[in-house]
């Protein structure tokens, strides 16, 4: 009985697995960082040597041909997988 289940017998489980297969192309922006350094002349007016501001986003965007946004395409909606978190970080660097 178990052999016919694996090998394509009358009730082969593999005949029904294509119900979960889906063609899907996608692209994830996993990390993007933007920064700005204040010009030296403006920093001197504030009595500092350098001022730099930055922002970073991790796992911010997912683009895809058939991606509907309700599950993560890397895990394909597996409920037993930890979801990939999104985060935003702000940075401030001041040199005196």
C-alpha positions as CSV (number, residue, x, y, z in Angstrom):
1,X,0.0,0.0,0.0
2,X,2.7,2.5,1.0
3,X,4.8,1.6,-2.1
4,X,1.9,2.5,-4.4
5,X,1.4,5.8,-2.6
6,X,5.0,6.8,-3.4
7,X,5.5,5.1,-6.8
8,X,2.5,6.5,-8.7
9,X,-0.1,3.9,-8.0
10,X,-3.9,4.4,-8.1
11,X,-3.8,7.1,-5.3
12,X,-0.4,8.7,-6.0
13,X,0.2,11.8,-3.8
14,X,2.5,13.3,-6.4
15,X,-0.3,13.7,-8.9
16,X,-1.8,16.5,-6.8
17,X,1.3,18.4,-5.7
18,X,1.2,20.7,-8.8
19,X,-1.8,22.4,-7.2
20,X,0.7,24.3,-5.0
21,X,3.2,25.1,-7.8
22,X,3.1,28.6,-9.2
23,X,5.2,30.6,-11.6
24,X,6.4,33.7,-9.8
25,X,9.3,36.1,-10.5
26,X,10.2,38.6,-7.8
27,X,12.9,40.9,-6.6
28,X,13.6,42.1,-3.1
29,X,15.5,45.2,-2.0
30,X,17.0,43.8,1.1
31,X,19.0,46.9,2.2
32,X,19.1,50.5,1.0
33,X,20.9,53.4,2.7
34,X,20.8,57.1,2.1
35,X,23.1,59.6,3.8
36,X,23.9,63.3,3.7
37,X,26.9,65.1,5.0
38,X,26.5,68.7,5.8
39,X,28.9,70.9,3.9
40,X,32.0,71.9,5.9
41,X,31.1,75.6,5.7
42,X,27.6,75.0,7.2
43,X,29.1,72.7,9.9
44,X,31.6,75.4,11.0
45,X,28.7,77.8,11.5
46,X,27.3,75.3,14.0
47,X,30.7,75.0,15.7
48,X,31.2,71.4,14.8
49,X,33.6,69.7,12.4
50,X,31.2,67.4,10.6
51,X,27.5,66.4,10.7
52,X,26.2,63.3,8.9
53,X,22.6,62.1,8.7
54,X,21.6,58.7,7.4
55,X,18.6,56.4,7.0
56,X,18.6,52.7,6.2
57,X,15.7,50.4,5.3
58,X,16.0,46.6,5.4
59,X,13.6,44.3,3.5
60,X,11.6,47.4,2.5
61,X,10.3,46.5,-0.9
62,X,9.3,43.4,-2.8
63,X,8.5,43.6,-6.5
64,X,7.1,40.7,-8.6
65,X,5.2,39.7,-11.6
66,X,2.6,37.6,-9.6
67,X,3.4,38.8,-6.1
68,X,0.2,39.7,-4.3
69,X,1.8,40.9,-1.0
70,X,0.0,38.6,1.4
71,X,3.0,36.2,1.9
72,X,6.7,36.3,1.7
73,X,7.9,34.9,-1.7
74,X,11.1,33.5,-0.1
75,X,9.2,31.3,2.3
76,X,6.2,30.9,-0.1
77,X,3.7,31.5,2.7
78,X,4.9,28.6,4.9
79,X,3.2,29.2,8.2
80,X,6.0,27.4,10.1
81,X,8.7,29.8,9.0
82,X,9.6,33.0,10.9
83,X,8.7,36.0,8.7
84,X,11.4,38.3,7.4
85,X,11.1,41.5,9.4
86,X,11.3,45.0,8.0
87,X,13.3,47.7,9.8
88,X,14.2,51.3,9.5
89,X,17.3,52.8,11.1
90,X,18.2,56.4,11.5
91,X,21.7,57.7,12.1
92,X,23.3,60.8,13.3
93,X,27.1,61.3,13.4
94,X,28.6,64.5,14.8
95,X,32.3,65.2,15.0
96,X,33.6,68.0,17.2
